[in-house]
Amino acid sequence: MKDWVRKRRERDPYREKARKIGVRSRAYFKLMDIDRRFNILKTGDLVIDLGAYPGGWLQYISSKIGYDGHVYGIDIREIAEFPDRPNITTIKGDVFKKETIEKISKMIKENKVDVLVSDLSPNITGIWELDTEKIYDYNKVTMRYIDRFLRKGGTAVIKSFEGRYSDRIIKMVKRRFKWVAKYKPKASRKRSAEFYIIGLNYLGKDRKTFIKTSREQSDLKP
């Protein structure tokens, strides 16, 4: 491991705190911060977590929704099981593929979820134009999952990056939710361009929204 990477990890209080309390990632504290600020999770909620690997957000969600709730964690990578947490189900799948949507549909049946959270992020290349374009693709596909699975009145949390598309994705969220906020958790690194969009009170998908979202999603990956 490069010296600067090792030193950064050694200085990271959230990584150390995650290790001490036995959670899988420092991202656990990002969702905790968002939840405490916006009160997004409640006992008994049905939740979808996109980009759930390695499972830090799943652990936090599981503890908040209790055994009357359930969370489905989706990632292209295999997520290690949680044998002591029956309210977590993991799904291995590419969010851009129809079969992943079909897997979720079979599990939740005709139900709609109360909360959809997305920590989806591309592998960072360091090429700013490319990275912002990739996160925009992830943001657009998250809109597809919101429109397919979130109940009217539900809540969403969506990771994005500052850049050429950030205003555009915020507008997409505002078309869908009654109240929208942009927030950077304390656990996000200061130099990071990441931020989270919180949407409260999903308005549902009327004809006007359907036409707009069809255009938004027309250039998604197959």
Buried (B, 14 or more C-beta within 10 A) or exposed (E): EEEEEEEEEEEBEBBEBBEEEEBBBBBBBBBBBBBEEBEBBBEEBBBBBBBBBBBBBBBBBBBBBEEEBBBBBBBBEEBEEBEEBEBBBBBBBEBBBEEBBEBBEEEBEEEBBBBBBBBBBBEBEEEBEEBBBBBBBBBBBBBBBBBBBBBEBBBBBBBBBBBEBBEBBBEBBBBBBEEBBEBBBEBBEEEEBBBBBBBBEBBEBEEEBEEBBEEBEEEEEE
